Amino acid sequence: MKNLNAPYKQERKVGYIIKLKPEMKDLDLVIVGAEYGSGKRAGWLTSYYVACFDKDNEDYLEVGKVSSGLKEKESEVDGNITYEEMSKLLKPLIKEGKGTYVKIKPEVVVSVLYQEIQKSPAYNSGYALRFPRITAYRPDRTKKEITTLKEIKEAMIRKYK
């Protein structure tokens, strides 16, 4: 939004323009896959494939890939865990791997903040989260308590009402 009476200025922050983004929502999802990082994140699992629970088929269906939200150093952590700590949780749960990708046994629950859900053929749920980021590791939640595919579909429908 911009004050229509304000003069044009070629600067990034001019004081009278604000950016509006859609309301963001939180989902509890389980990690079902991951990719090893590179560079300063080498050796850690740093990109996570998250899934919802499909009650009809008793299966976990991917709804996105999340690469942000965790911190690299313990000193940066604000009630969350680091990439290194998440890697320690996930490595014993690796079922198989190919290249930098590994399949993870669905046990680790995380809260994921997103801006919107869209239909997508990229994931086996048929949906994808836009702009997801991990906001919390949820050891208090079980894999059966996570967001369901039905809830994902309902959130998608509410968007268009």
C-alpha positions as CSV (number, residue, x, y, z in Angstrom):
1,M,0.0,0.0,0.0
2,K,1.2,3.5,-0.8
3,N,0.0,6.9,0.2
4,L,-1.2,8.3,-3.2
5,N,-0.2,11.8,-2.2
6,A,3.4,10.8,-1.5
7,P,6.1,11.8,-3.9
8,Y,8.1,9.2,-5.9
9,K,11.5,8.3,-4.3
10,Q,13.9,5.8,-5.7
11,E,14.8,4.2,-2.4
12,R,14.0,0.8,-0.9
13,K,12.5,2.1,2.4
14,V,10.8,5.4,2.0
15,G,8.6,5.4,5.0
16,Y,5.1,5.6,3.5
17,I,4.9,2.3,1.6
18,I,3.9,-0.9,3.4
19,K,3.8,-4.4,1.9
20,L,0.7,-6.5,2.6
21,K,0.9,-10.3,2.6
22,P,-1.8,-12.9,3.0
23,E,-2.4,-14.1,6.5
24,M,-0.1,-17.0,7.3
25,K,-1.3,-20.2,9.0
26,D,0.3,-23.1,10.9
27,L,0.1,-26.8,10.2
28,D,1.6,-29.7,12.2
29,L,3.2,-32.0,9.6
30,V,5.6,-35.0,9.7
31,I,9.0,-35.1,7.9
32,V,9.1,-38.0,5.4
33,G,12.2,-37.0,3.4
34,A,15.2,-34.8,3.5
35,E,18.2,-33.6,1.5
36,Y,21.7,-33.1,2.7
37,G,22.9,-29.5,2.6
38,S,26.1,-28.2,1.0
39,G,28.7,-25.6,1.9
40,K,28.3,-24.4,5.6
41,R,25.4,-26.9,6.0
42,A,27.3,-29.9,4.6
43,G,26.7,-33.1,6.6
44,W,23.3,-31.8,7.9
45,L,19.9,-32.6,6.6
46,T,18.6,-29.2,5.7
47,S,15.7,-29.4,3.2
48,Y,12.7,-31.4,4.5
49,Y,9.8,-33.0,2.7
50,V,6.7,-32.7,4.9
51,A,3.5,-34.7,4.8
52,C,0.0,-34.7,6.0
53,F,-1.9,-37.8,7.1
54,D,-4.5,-39.4,4.7
55,K,-6.9,-41.2,7.1
56,D,-8.7,-43.0,4.2
57,N,-5.5,-44.8,3.1
58,E,-3.6,-44.7,6.4
59,D,-0.7,-43.0,4.5
60,Y,1.4,-39.9,4.7
61,L,1.2,-37.7,1.6
62,E,3.7,-34.9,0.8
63,V,2.5,-31.3,0.7
64,G,5.8,-29.5,0.3
65,K,9.5,-29.0,0.8
66,V,10.7,-26.7,3.6
67,S,14.2,-25.4,3.8
68,S,13.9,-22.5,6.2
69,G,12.9,-21.8,9.8
70,L,15.7,-23.5,11.7
71,K,18.9,-21.8,12.7
72,E,22.5,-22.8,12.0
73,K,23.9,-21.9,15.4
74,E,22.8,-22.6,18.9
75,S,23.1,-18.9,19.8
76,E,20.5,-18.1,17.1
77,V,17.8,-20.4,18.4
78,D,14.7,-18.9,19.7
79,G,12.8,-21.8,21.2
80,N,13.4,-24.0,18.1
81,I,16.2,-26.4,17.2
82,T,19.1,-26.1,14.9
83,Y,19.7,-27.9,11.6
84,E,22.4,-29.9,13.4
85,E,19.9,-31.0,16.1
86,M,17.3,-31.8,13.5
87,S,19.8,-33.9,11.6
88,K,20.6,-35.9,14.8
89,L,16.9,-36.6,15.2
90,L,16.4,-37.6,11.5
91,K,19.5,-39.7,10.7
92,P,18.5,-42.7,12.7
93,L,15.1,-42.7,10.9
94,I,16.6,-42.9,7.4
95,K,15.0,-45.8,5.4
96,E,16.9,-45.4,2.1
97,G,18.7,-42.8,0.1
98,K,19.8,-41.8,-3.4
99,G,22.3,-39.1,-4.0
100,T,21.6,-36.2,-1.5
101,Y,18.0,-37.3,-0.9
102,V,17.0,-39.7,1.9
103,K,13.6,-41.2,2.8
104,I,12.7,-40.7,6.4
105,K,10.5,-42.9,8.6
106,P,7.6,-40.5,9.5
107,E,8.2,-39.8,13.2
108,V,9.3,-36.2,13.6
109,V,6.5,-33.7,13.8
110,V,7.1,-30.0,13.0
111,S,4.8,-26.9,12.8
112,V,5.0,-25.3,9.4
113,L,3.9,-21.8,8.7
114,Y,2.7,-21.1,5.1
115,Q,1.0,-18.3,3.1
116,E,-1.3,-20.4,1.0
117,I,-2.1,-23.9,-0.4
118,Q,-2.3,-24.5,-4.1
119,K,-3.0,-27.5,-6.2
120,S,0.2,-29.2,-7.4
121,P,1.2,-32.3,-9.3
122,A,4.6,-32.1,-7.7
123,Y,3.5,-33.9,-4.5
124,N,1.5,-37.1,-4.0
125,S,-1.2,-35.2,-2.0
126,G,-2.0,-33.1,-5.0
127,Y,-1.3,-29.9,-3.0
128,A,1.7,-27.7,-2.2
129,L,2.3,-25.1,0.5
130,R,3.6,-21.7,-0.7
131,F,6.3,-20.0,1.2
132,P,6.6,-22.7,4.0
133,R,8.9,-22.4,7.0
134,I,9.4,-24.5,10.1
135,T,8.3,-22.6,13.2
136,A,8.7,-25.4,15.8
137,Y,9.8,-28.9,16.5
138,R,6.8,-30.7,18.1
139,P,8.0,-33.6,20.3
140,D,4.6,-33.3,22.1
141,R,2.7,-34.4,19.0
142,T,2.5,-37.9,17.5
143,K,2.4,-38.7,13.8
144,K,-1.3,-39.6,14.1
145,E,-2.1,-36.1,15.5
146,I,-0.8,-34.2,12.5
147,T,-2.9,-32.3,9.9
148,T,-5.0,-34.5,7.7
149,L,-5.4,-34.5,3.9
150,K,-9.1,-33.6,4.5
151,E,-8.0,-30.5,6.5
152,I,-5.6,-29.5,3.7
153,K,-8.5,-29.7,1.2
154,E,-10.8,-27.7,3.5
155,A,-8.2,-25.0,3.8
156,M,-7.8,-24.9,0.1
157,I,-11.6,-24.6,-0.4
158,R,-11.9,-21.8,2.3
159,K,-9.4,-19.8,0.3
160,Y,-11.9,-19.5,-2.6
161,K,-15.0,-18.7,-0.6
